[in-house]
Amino acid sequence: MKKSIKKEIRILGIDDSPFSRNDREVLAVGIVYRGGNYLDGLLSFHIKRDGKDATEKIIRAVKKTRHKEQLQLIMLDGLTLGGFNVADIQEIRRKTKFPVIAVMRKKPDMKKFFLALKKAGRSREKLKMIERAGKIHELKINKKNLYIQTAGISLKKAESILKLTCLHSNIPEPLRVAHLIASGIVNGESKGRA
């Protein structure tokens, strides 16, 4: 990434839609945003609920989007999409060449999370992806705590980008809008809180 963060940095924010235990697939929505101000594009794809294809589907969506040449960063709403479908942020970084920030509103209880994965019969591969994501960093954005994991970007640059994009809440606009659109498509209407 370049040394200074431009106000209109192109960010792809990805979130999943609401789903039920009966759903085999889950809609994921990606929003291309200029900083925290302008929506430039939308992409969508499906992943398997509790599957193993989130990483691959994200990489494929990034590589084939017409916005690829302008993108500078990928943001994910946490490491998991569609239940326990873990996104490997290190692999996404390696294959797309874009830095990745996984953003969480609450600090996950990793012991509880690992136990749930094991109880559900999930593979060691998923546990390794979560461990590879690295340390969970706590940041204060708009006087609220936000937790992130990063790949290919310094904590200082990640914090600058979050300050730039967290305009209406402590969730960055690319993720907030992706959430609203995904839930609106699936439920027919979105709730106000992302």
C-alpha positions as CSV (number, residue, x, y, z in Angstrom):
1,M,0.0,0.0,0.0
2,K,1.1,3.6,-0.6
3,K,2.4,5.6,2.3
4,S,-0.5,8.0,2.7
5,I,-4.1,6.9,2.7
6,K,-6.2,8.8,0.1
7,K,-9.7,9.9,1.1
8,E,-11.2,8.0,-1.8
9,I,-9.3,4.7,-1.3
10,R,-11.3,2.0,-3.1
11,I,-12.4,-0.7,-0.6
12,L,-14.3,-3.9,-1.2
13,G,-16.4,-4.6,1.9
14,I,-17.9,-8.2,2.1
15,D,-20.6,-9.4,4.4
16,D,-23.0,-12.4,4.4
17,S,-26.8,-12.3,4.4
18,P,-29.0,-13.7,7.2
19,F,-29.6,-17.4,6.8
20,S,-31.3,-20.3,8.5
21,R,-30.1,-23.8,9.5
22,N,-32.0,-25.2,6.6
23,D,-30.2,-23.1,4.0
24,R,-27.5,-24.9,2.0
25,E,-26.1,-21.7,0.5
26,V,-25.7,-18.2,1.8
27,L,-25.6,-15.0,-0.2
28,A,-22.5,-12.8,0.2
29,V,-22.5,-9.2,-0.9
30,G,-19.4,-7.1,-1.8
31,I,-19.6,-3.4,-1.9
32,V,-17.0,-1.3,-3.7
33,Y,-16.7,2.0,-1.8
34,R,-14.6,5.1,-2.2
35,G,-13.4,5.8,1.3
36,G,-16.5,6.2,3.4
37,N,-18.4,8.3,1.0
38,Y,-19.4,6.8,-2.3
39,L,-20.7,3.5,-3.4
40,D,-19.1,2.6,-6.7
41,G,-20.3,-1.0,-7.3
42,L,-21.8,-4.2,-6.0
43,L,-21.0,-7.8,-6.5
44,S,-22.5,-11.0,-5.0
45,F,-21.8,-14.7,-4.8
46,H,-23.0,-17.7,-2.9
47,I,-21.1,-19.7,-0.4
48,K,-21.9,-23.0,1.3
49,R,-23.4,-22.6,4.8
50,D,-20.7,-24.0,7.2
51,G,-18.7,-24.9,4.1
52,K,-15.1,-24.5,3.1
53,D,-15.4,-22.3,0.0
54,A,-15.5,-18.7,1.4
55,T,-11.8,-18.0,0.7
56,E,-12.0,-19.4,-2.9
57,K,-15.2,-17.5,-3.7
58,I,-13.9,-14.2,-2.4
59,I,-10.7,-14.6,-4.4
60,R,-12.7,-15.5,-7.5
61,A,-15.1,-12.5,-7.1
62,V,-12.1,-10.1,-6.6
63,K,-10.3,-11.4,-9.6
64,K,-13.2,-11.2,-12.0
65,T,-14.8,-7.9,-10.9
66,R,-14.4,-5.0,-13.3
67,H,-13.5,-2.8,-10.3
68,K,-10.3,-4.9,-9.7
69,E,-7.9,-2.3,-11.2
70,Q,-9.1,0.4,-8.7
71,L,-9.3,-1.7,-5.6
72,Q,-6.8,-1.2,-2.8
73,L,-8.2,-3.1,0.1
74,I,-10.6,-5.8,1.1
75,M,-12.7,-5.7,4.3
76,L,-14.5,-8.6,5.8
77,D,-17.1,-8.7,8.5
78,G,-15.1,-11.1,10.7
79,L,-13.4,-14.2,9.6
80,T,-16.5,-16.4,9.1
81,L,-19.3,-16.1,6.6
82,G,-22.3,-18.3,6.4
83,G,-21.9,-19.8,9.8
84,F,-18.5,-21.6,10.1
85,N,-17.3,-20.9,6.5
86,V,-13.9,-19.5,7.5
87,A,-12.2,-16.9,5.2
88,D,-8.4,-17.3,5.2
89,I,-7.3,-13.6,5.1
90,Q,-3.6,-14.6,4.5
91,E,-4.5,-16.6,1.4
92,I,-6.9,-13.9,0.2
93,R,-4.0,-11.4,0.5
94,R,-1.6,-13.7,-1.2
95,K,-3.8,-14.5,-4.2
96,T,-5.4,-11.1,-4.8
97,K,-2.4,-9.0,-3.7
98,F,-4.8,-6.7,-1.7
99,P,-4.4,-6.1,2.0
100,V,-7.3,-7.5,4.1
101,I,-8.9,-6.3,7.3
102,A,-11.3,-8.5,9.2
103,V,-13.5,-6.2,11.4
104,M,-15.5,-7.3,14.5
105,R,-17.7,-5.2,16.7
106,K,-17.2,-7.5,19.7
107,K,-14.1,-9.3,20.8
108,P,-14.6,-12.9,20.0
109,D,-14.2,-15.5,22.8
110,M,-11.7,-17.6,20.9
111,K,-11.8,-20.5,23.4
112,K,-15.6,-20.7,23.0
113,F,-15.3,-20.4,19.2
114,F,-12.7,-23.2,18.9
115,L,-14.9,-25.4,21.1
116,A,-17.9,-24.7,18.9
117,L,-15.9,-25.6,15.8
118,K,-14.7,-28.8,17.3
119,K,-18.1,-29.7,18.6
120,A,-19.6,-29.1,15.2
121,G,-17.0,-31.5,13.7
122,R,-15.2,-28.8,11.8
123,S,-11.8,-29.6,10.4
124,R,-8.4,-28.7,11.7
125,E,-7.9,-26.8,8.5
126,K,-10.4,-24.1,9.7
127,L,-8.7,-23.9,13.0
128,K,-5.4,-23.3,11.3
129,M,-6.9,-20.5,9.1
130,I,-8.2,-18.8,12.2
131,E,-4.8,-19.1,13.9
132,R,-3.0,-17.8,10.8
133,A,-5.2,-14.7,10.8
134,G,-3.0,-13.5,13.7
135,K,-3.6,-11.4,16.7
136,I,-6.9,-9.6,17.3
137,H,-6.2,-5.9,17.8
138,E,-8.4,-3.6,19.8
139,L,-8.9,-0.1,18.4
140,K,-10.9,2.9,19.7
141,I,-12.9,4.3,16.7
142,N,-15.5,7.0,17.3
143,K,-15.1,6.4,21.1
144,K,-16.1,2.8,20.7
145,N,-14.1,-0.4,20.6
146,L,-13.5,-2.2,17.4
147,Y,-11.5,-5.4,16.9
148,I,-9.5,-6.3,13.8
149,Q,-7.2,-8.9,12.3
150,T,-5.1,-7.9,9.3
151,A,-3.1,-9.3,6.4
152,G,-0.7,-7.3,4.4
153,I,-1.3,-4.0,6.1
154,S,0.2,-2.3,9.2
155,L,-2.0,-1.7,12.2
156,K,-1.4,2.1,11.9
157,K,-2.7,2.1,8.2
158,A,-5.6,-0.1,9.1
159,E,-6.5,2.3,11.9
160,S,-6.3,5.3,9.6
161,I,-8.6,3.6,7.1
162,L,-11.1,2.7,9.8
163,K,-11.2,6.3,11.0
164,L,-11.8,7.4,7.4
165,T,-14.6,4.9,6.8
166,C,-16.5,4.7,10.1
167,L,-18.8,7.6,9.5
168,H,-22.2,6.7,10.9
169,S,-21.2,4.0,13.4
170,N,-18.1,2.1,14.5
171,I,-18.6,-0.2,11.5
172,P,-16.9,0.9,8.3
173,E,-19.3,2.1,5.6
174,P,-18.3,-0.6,3.1
175,L,-19.3,-3.3,5.6
176,R,-22.4,-1.5,7.0
177,V,-23.8,-1.0,3.5
178,A,-22.9,-4.6,2.4
179,H,-24.8,-5.8,5.5
180,L,-27.9,-3.7,4.8
181,I,-28.1,-4.7,1.1
182,A,-27.5,-8.4,1.9
183,S,-30.2,-8.5,4.5
184,G,-32.6,-6.4,2.4
185,I,-32.2,-8.9,-0.5
186,V,-32.8,-12.0,1.7
187,N,-35.4,-10.6,4.1
188,G,-37.1,-8.1,1.7
189,E,-36.1,-5.3,4.0
190,S,-33.0,-4.4,6.0
191,K,-32.9,-3.5,9.6
192,G,-31.2,-0.2,10.5
193,R,-28.3,-1.7,12.5
194,A,-25.4,-3.4,10.7
